[in-house]
Structure formats: structure tokens, C-alpha cells
Amino acid sequence: LLVPRPGFPLYQVIAESHGARVVHYDLMPDEHWECDLRHIERVILELEQRTRVGSTSGKLVVQQRRVVRGIVINNPSNPTGSVYSERHLCEILDLAKKYRIPIVADEIYGDLTYGDAVFHPLVNVASKYRKVVPIITASGLGKQFLVPGWRVGWLVFYDGGGGALR
């Protein structure tokens, strides 16, 4: 699972408690804390180039394994407070589609933005631009509706008609 750095530390704790391996990708402080897409792509390629080598009947067999099973996108971001532009979200969707990686969109802070920043739900962007990428959106009442202590949340599954959820 790819998770942002800096990011909310509970992603790693939860993932590892379920046996998942966590690899961090960088956010770029000089670019309003956007995801470093080049770094994400390097991480994906490095992880997926690792191969298992064996032999069958004297022939060398090389199998490439899909190692990256998902990428966490936290928008608006905790702890940076950044809000991704629609353009940047499209770039993230394109990268996820290219490598067939589902996205876990943590949007718990939804419309809690600073200044004139506009929050764009990732599913809305995917639908608007016909990006067929599986997205699991996580959100909840406590942050979005300013009811501290309420531990009510939900997941929304979206695949844009790609059949990934069958």
C-alpha cells in the first residue's frame, strides 16, 4: 500500500496490523503539498520489477508480481491542509489507471478548506473526466459536519463501469 509522506500515521498502523506492506511516497512542499507523481511512479516500477525466478523443465521462468495493491490519497490533506486541484487529481487518476492500482481516497475533511481552496471529491473528478479507476472513498460525520466525538463513517466504492468491483 502506498501512503503519503508526510501523512496521517494511522494508515501505516492499520495496514500493517492486517499484514500489508506500506511504502511511502513523497508530497512536495514547494508545490502546495501535491503528490510527487514521479516519485510514486519510481516506487511502483521499483517494486514491480522485482521478480521471482524459478525453473520448469530446465527452462528459466520469470514471473512479474503485482506488488502495489493500492494508493492512499488524502484530500484535503492531514497534516498539511493542502487541497488538490482538479488537474492534479486527474493526473493521479491517470497514474493509477496506467498501473491498474485502486485508490483509497481519504476525504474525511471534505469541505473543511482554508481560504478560497475548492475541494473536489475524487469520484466526481473520475466521473466527470471518464477515468475508469476503482476508488474507495472514506468519509465520516465527525469532521465533515463538525460533530466532534461522533465516530460514524462510511466507505463508498466506485469503479466507473470498469467492472473492478465484481
KARACOR-V118880 format. One record per run of one state. SS is the DSSP state (H for helix, E for strand, - for the rest). FROM is the first residue (numbers start at 1). LEN is the number of residues. If there is no record, write none. Layout:
ss=SS from=FROM len=LEN
ss=SS from=FROM len=LEN
//
This chain:
ss=- from=1 len=1
ss=E from=2 len=4
ss=- from=6 len=4
ss=H from=10 len=8
ss=- from=18 len=5
ss=E from=23 len=6
ss=H from=29 len=3
ss=- from=32 len=2
ss=E from=34 len=2
ss=- from=36 len=1
ss=H from=37 len=13
ss=- from=50 len=1
ss=E from=51 len=6
ss=- from=57 len=2
ss=E from=59 len=6
ss=- from=65 len=6
ss=E from=71 len=4
ss=- from=75 len=11
ss=H from=86 len=13
ss=- from=99 len=4
ss=E from=103 len=4
ss=- from=107 len=15
ss=H from=122 len=7
ss=- from=129 len=6
ss=E from=135 len=6
ss=H from=141 len=4
ss=- from=145 len=8
ss=E from=153 len=6
ss=- from=159 len=8
//
